[in-house]
Amino acid sequence: MTDITLQQIEIFLTVAEQLSLSEAAKELFINQSAVSRWIQRLEGSLNIKLFVRNNRGVRLTPDGEFLYAELKPLFSGLSATLRNMRSLCDLPENIIRVGCFNADEVMEMLKTLMDKFAAVRPDLLIEIVPSDFKDLLEAMALGTIDCAVTYHLGFGEYHMIRSKKIKQLDSYFAISSHHPLAAGEKLQAERLKDEILFLLTLGEMQRTEERAFEVCMANGFAPKEIRYLPSLLAIEMAVRDMRGFSINGPDFGRRFKNEIKRYRIENVRTPQYMIMAWREGGCTAVTKQFIDSVDEIE
């Protein structure tokens, strides 16, 4: 039983309370398959069955009910103790760990915020943790970062997570510089109807398909097809190779220099924002001070 971790216990308790793997995954900010995998490992370590699946989700077995009753007060007490200890250790030499979506414009925004905060608290250090969306959510859940700067659509809406908009972003159609549609200074957007639209995998970004389709329709067309790729780099390569187009920010395609051309989208009904996010009730005093130093936009 030495391989049982606090993470497994937290996942077990959350599933037991939600009686749904999908709802537990949302609360823990990890994907459903990971929740299922961790529960299976815990059951294997204990050599007992904790849950039984049914049409509505899952239910606790008698052994699961017993384990929940024993672990819940212990875990709650431990969590409270760790929060209190962290508050007591809130000393000037503490480091604020800020998760950051790994994109140039997000990194630049974070550095601006850091410079502003340094004028108020030059004694504190800020550690930047570049991540993708999935890792940001998991790091927030596990407490390995104190707050995050990322895109609103990527982060989505989650229980116990608070956020504020800190910058409105421009959106761009991106196509290969060698594509016939890229010949002019102005893009005839409606002609993209014969092209494939590439987006990040649905599990990585929330509401991207809905917003992307809305943007296309507002500009007079619907894409021929939508395909999902696992990373921005993969999308950039697909666009560069004239396999389709994408909807992204001003930094998209920079690593390919002149091989990708961007056209600013004028008709955007749902703006994209950069946000700062943090876990409610999980901030130290200095983290809260950093968050409060960041202005929220309307």
WOQUI-V951181 format. One record per backbone hydrogen bond with DSSP energy under -1.0 kcal/mol. NH is the residue of the N-H (numbers start at 1). CO is the residue of the C=O. E is the energy in kcal/mol with one decimal. If there is no record, write none. Layout:
nh: [NH & NH]
co: [CO & CO]
e: [E & E]
This chain:
nh: [4 & 9 & 10 & 11 & 12 & 13 & 14 & 15 & 16 & 17 & 18 & 19 & 24 & 25 & 26 & 27 & 28 & 29 & 30 & 35 & 36 & 37 & 38 & 39 & 40 & 41 & 42 & 43 & 44 & 45 & 46 & 47 & 48 & 52 & 54 & 58 & 59 & 61 & 65 & 66 & 67 & 68 & 69 & 70 & 71 & 72 & 75 & 76 & 77 & 78 & 79 & 80 & 81 & 82 & 83 & 84 & 85 & 86 & 87 & 88 & 89 & 90 & 91 & 94 & 96 & 98 & 99 & 100 & 101 & 102 & 103 & 107 & 108 & 109 & 110 & 111 & 112 & 113 & 114 & 115 & 116 & 117 & 118 & 120 & 121 & 124 & 125 & 127 & 129 & 131 & 136 & 137 & 138 & 139 & 140 & 141 & 142 & 144 & 145 & 146 & 147 & 148 & 149 & 150 & 152 & 155 & 156 & 161 & 162 & 164 & 166 & 167 & 169 & 172 & 173 & 174 & 175 & 177 & 179 & 182 & 183 & 189 & 191 & 192 & 193 & 195 & 197 & 198 & 199 & 201 & 204 & 205 & 206 & 211 & 212 & 213 & 214 & 215 & 216 & 217 & 218 & 220 & 221 & 224 & 227 & 229 & 235 & 236 & 237 & 238 & 239 & 240 & 241 & 242 & 243 & 245 & 246 & 248 & 252 & 254 & 256 & 257 & 259 & 261 & 263 & 265 & 268 & 274 & 275 & 276 & 277 & 278 & 280 & 282 & 288 & 289 & 290 & 291 & 292 & 293 & 294 & 297]
co: [1 & 5 & 6 & 7 & 8 & 9 & 10 & 11 & 12 & 13 & 14 & 15 & 20 & 21 & 22 & 23 & 24 & 25 & 25 & 31 & 32 & 33 & 34 & 35 & 36 & 37 & 38 & 39 & 40 & 41 & 42 & 43 & 43 & 59 & 57 & 19 & 52 & 50 & 61 & 62 & 63 & 64 & 65 & 66 & 67 & 68 & 71 & 72 & 73 & 74 & 75 & 76 & 77 & 78 & 79 & 80 & 81 & 82 & 83 & 84 & 85 & 87 & 89 & 91 & 125 & 127 & 147 & 129 & 149 & 131 & 101 & 103 & 104 & 105 & 106 & 107 & 108 & 109 & 110 & 111 & 112 & 113 & 114 & 117 & 117 & 121 & 94 & 96 & 98 & 100 & 132 & 133 & 134 & 135 & 136 & 137 & 138 & 139 & 139 & 97 & 97 & 277 & 99 & 275 & 273 & 151 & 152 & 158 & 278 & 276 & 274 & 274 & 272 & 248 & 263 & 246 & 261 & 259 & 176 & 179 & 180 & 187 & 188 & 189 & 190 & 192 & 225 & 245 & 227 & 229 & 201 & 201 & 153 & 207 & 208 & 209 & 210 & 211 & 212 & 213 & 214 & 217 & 216 & 195 & 197 & 199 & 231 & 232 & 233 & 234 & 235 & 236 & 237 & 239 & 238 & 196 & 174 & 172 & 249 & 251 & 253 & 254 & 256 & 175 & 173 & 171 & 266 & 167 & 150 & 164 & 148 & 162 & 160 & 279 & 284 & 285 & 286 & 287 & 288 & 289 & 291 & 165]
e: [-1.5 & -1.7 & -2.6 & -2.5 & -2.7 & -2.6 & -2.2 & -2.5 & -2.4 & -1.6 & -2.5 & -3.1 & -2.2 & -2.2 & -1.8 & -2.0 & -2.1 & -1.1 & -1.7 & -1.6 & -2.4 & -2.3 & -2.4 & -2.2 & -2.2 & -1.9 & -2.1 & -2.7 & -2.3 & -2.4 & -2.3 & -1.7 & -1.3 & -2.6 & -2.4 & -1.4 & -2.1 & -2.2 & -2.7 & -2.1 & -2.4 & -2.4 & -2.2 & -1.8 & -2.7 & -2.6 & -3.1 & -2.4 & -2.1 & -2.2 & -2.7 & -2.1 & -2.2 & -2.5 & -2.2 & -2.4 & -2.6 & -2.1 & -1.9 & -2.3 & -1.6 & -1.4 & -2.5 & -2.2 & -2.6 & -2.8 & -3.0 & -2.1 & -2.0 & -1.9 & -2.5 & -2.5 & -2.7 & -1.7 & -2.4 & -2.3 & -1.8 & -2.2 & -2.6 & -2.2 & -1.9 & -2.3 & -2.3 & -1.2 & -3.1 & -1.6 & -1.1 & -2.8 & -2.7 & -2.4 & -2.1 & -2.1 & -2.2 & -2.7 & -2.2 & -2.2 & -2.4 & -1.8 & -1.0 & -3.3 & -1.2 & -2.4 & -2.4 & -2.0 & -2.6 & -1.8 & -2.6 & -1.7 & -3.0 & -2.0 & -3.1 & -1.4 & -3.0 & -2.9 & -2.6 & -2.6 & -2.2 & -2.3 & -1.6 & -2.0 & -1.3 & -1.5 & -2.0 & -2.3 & -1.2 & -2.1 & -3.1 & -2.8 & -2.5 & -1.9 & -2.6 & -1.1 & -1.5 & -2.2 & -3.0 & -2.6 & -1.8 & -2.5 & -2.4 & -2.5 & -2.1 & -1.7 & -1.9 & -1.7 & -2.5 & -2.6 & -1.7 & -2.9 & -2.3 & -1.9 & -2.6 & -2.9 & -1.9 & -1.9 & -2.5 & -2.7 & -1.7 & -2.3 & -1.3 & -2.0 & -1.6 & -1.9 & -2.3 & -3.2 & -2.5 & -3.0 & -1.2 & -3.0 & -3.0 & -2.2 & -2.8 & -2.6 & -3.1 & -2.2 & -2.4 & -2.0 & -2.2 & -2.7 & -2.8 & -1.1 & -1.4 & -2.3]
